[in-house]
Amino acid sequence: MNAESSALRARARVHAALGDPARLAIVDTLTVGDASPGEIGADLGMPTNLVAHHVKVLEEAGLIVRTRSEGDRRRTYLRLEPRALAALTPPRLAGAERVVFVCTHNSARSQLAAALWRDRVGGPVASAGTNPAARVHPRAVRVAHRHGLPLDPAGTAHVSAVVHDGDLVIAVCDTAHEELTAAARPRLHWSVRDPVRVGTDEAFETAYADLAGRIDRLAPVLEA
């Protein structure tokens, strides 16, 4: 078993251990302070034998550890192991010199994604299209401005003029993801619905919100 597979199994054990409401309640209790098994049973209205069972499962998953009281040595306290909870997050994604968002026309989704990344994360970022339009869609410009983001109406470009080795290429539409190959092949694919096809302000706001949520999820796990 390699290290990656072992880490995956360890994460699976933690998820399985937290899948029971009673065990999740015990973890919630220990999040803010240590407690003895008896104290947990009293707080949660749980019989002693059931507390013992759940504590054993949580211990085997590495979520809690036992410590002996420095006062009454007969007493045992349970302490949450934060590193086990931290392991629930996905592995970090290898970083890149620059992030490049790509869609078909480089007129809406990729432009909004790059503007969002520049505002929320920072660092080198660009956008491009596999068949770029002459200008950025006016509704994309308006939705960006409504959220305080600058967007150049004339700033479209072809992937061949933008993407270089070392870029993290993210396709924000299905067509670009399926068309791009070789050096420009996207490492990530976000299936964001095309707001231009719908042509309403609501559709552009929906695409903006979708991209914002995905960027907020990616940024913390992307290595610098």
N, C-alpha and C positions, 0 to 999 in steps of 0.2 A: 504494500500500500504506500503510495507516495504521499508527500506532505500535504499536497492540495486535497487529496481524497480524505486524508485523516482529518483535516480541518473542517471539511464539509460534513463529515460524520459527526464531529463534535458539535457543530452548529445545529445539526438535525436533532441530536439528543437534547439540547437546550430547548429547542422549539417544542419537542415532544413533551418535555417535563412541564413546560408552561401551558400546555394544552388543556390542563385540568383546572377548573375554576378555583378549587380549594388551594391548589399549589400556587396559582397566580395570586391569590389572596395572601398567602404566606409571604411570597416575594414582595408584595406591596407593603406588608407590615414591616419587613426587614429593610425596605428602602430608606426609611427615615431613622431607624435605630435597631440595635441588637435586642434579642429577646430569648428567653428560655423556652423550651418546648411547652412547658406548663403555662407560661404567660401567653404564648400563641394560642393554645387551646382555649384559655379563658377569654381572650379577646375575640376569637372567631367562633366561639361556641362549638368547638370541635372536640370529640372524645380523644383520649390519650392515644389509643391504639391507631386511630386514623391520622393523628398528627405524626406519630412515629413512622407510619407508612409513607406519607407525603414527604417528610423530611429526608427519608432514605433515598427516595427518587431524586429529590433536588440535590442531595449530596453527590449522588452518582453522576449527575449531569454537570457537576462542578459549579453549581449556582450558589451554594452556601457552604460554610465551613463551621466547625464546632470549636469553641474555645473554652478552657476551664476557668472558672471564676477565680480571681486572685484573692477574693474574700473567703467565701465558703467553697472549698475545693470540691465539694460534692455536687455543686451546681454547674451546669453546662449552658453556655449561651450560643446562639446561632447568629452568624454574621453573613450578610450578603457579599458575594464575590463579584465586584463590579466588572472585572475583566471578562467574566462569562457572559454578561449582558452585552458588553461591547462587541463580543464575537458574533452577535446576531446580525450585525451589519454586513453587507456584502464585502468581498475583498476589494482593496483599492485598485483602481484602474490606472495602468501606466500612463503617465502624462505625455505631453508633446510640447514642441516649441510654440505651436500656435493651434488654435481651434478654428476650423473652417466649416461653416454651415452651408449646405448645398440643397437647392431645390431645382425644379425645372426651369422656371423663368427668372429666378433671382429677383422677383418683384414683390414678394410678400413674406412668406414664411421664413426663408433664410435671412432676409433683411431684418425682420423683427427679432429673430433668434440672436443675430450678431449684436444688435442694439441692446438687447436684454443682457447678454453676456458681458458686454463692455460696461454696462451700468452696475450689474450685480456682482460680477466676479472680477473683472479687470484682466489685464494681460493682453497679449496679441490675439486678435480675432479678426476674421474676415468672412465674407459670404460670396457665393458664386452660383451660377446656373448652368445646366447642361444645354439649355437653349434660351439664353437670356433675352428678356424683353428690352425695349429701348429705354424704358423708364420704370421706376418703382411705382407700384399701383397707388393711386391717390388715397384710397382708403387705408392702406398700410401706413402711409405717411401720417394720416390723420390720427389713427389709433396710437401710433408711436408718440406723437405730440401730445395727445390727451394724457399719456402716462409720463410725460416729461422726458421723452427720449428723442434725441436728434436723429434724423434720417435724411440722407441726401437723395432727393428724387431722381437724380441722374446717375446714381452710383451703382449700376449693374455691371456684371463682368462674367466672362466664360470661365469654366473650371480650368481650362488649359492655361489661362493667364494668371490663375490665382494659386492653385494647389501645388505644393512642393513636397519633397521628401521631408518627413518629420512632422507633418501636420496631422492633427487629429481631425479627420473628416467625418462630419455627422450629416447624414442625409435626413432632411426633415420632410421628405415626401416619398411616396412609394416609387414613383416613376424614376426619380434620380437614383434611388437605391438600386433599382433593377437595371438601369442603364450603365452605371459607372463600373469600370473594371480597372485592372492593372494598378498603377500608382495612385489613382484617384479613388480607388475602391473604398467606400465608407467603412470606418471601423464600427460606427454605431448607426442605427436606423431608428428614427422617430416617425411613426405613421400619423402625421398631423394632417387632418382634413384640409383640402384646398379651399380657402375662403373666397378666392376669386371666382370659382365656379358658382358659388351661392350669390355672391355680390351684394351682401348686406353688411351693415356696420356690426350687427350681432355676430355674424360669421367671423369677421376679423377679430372681434373681441374674444371669441371662443378660441381661435387659433393662438392669439396672444397669451391667454390664460394657460392653455395647454403647454406652450413653449416655456412659459415662466415656471410652471411646476416642474417640468422635466429638467430645466437648468438648475433649479434649487436642489433637486435630488442628485444630479450628477456632480455638481461642484464640490461637495464635501468628500466624495470618494475618489476624486481625480488627483493623482499625485502632482506635485508642483513640477 
